Amino acid sequence: MLQTSKLTTKYQATVPTSVRKVLQLKAGDMLGFEINGSEVKLRRATPLDLAFAQALEGTLPEWASKADDRAFESL
């Protein structure tokens, strides 16, 4: 069943109750977005997901310039 939520002007959305229950989400939990073509899967981010992302951050310095920050700030 499709669940919907409307984006605010700050691109924030409320996670529907049924989705929160399935993912066992609580306030402060991190969410993960898996992108595959034009589809996006929402899931609860685990500590392992966060550690992996943080480990990769330092290996991608070519994406850490001020020009990149300006280019991506409106996304």
KARA-V278456 format. One record per run of one state. SS is the DSSP state (h for helix, s for strand, l for the rest). FROM is the first residue (numbers start at 1). LEN is the number of residues. Records with the same first field share a line. If there is no record, write none. Layout:
SS->FROM-LEN  FROM-LEN
//
This chain:
l->1-16  24-7  37-2  45-2  58-3  64-2  73-3
h->17-7  47-11  61-3  66-7
s->31-6  39-6
//
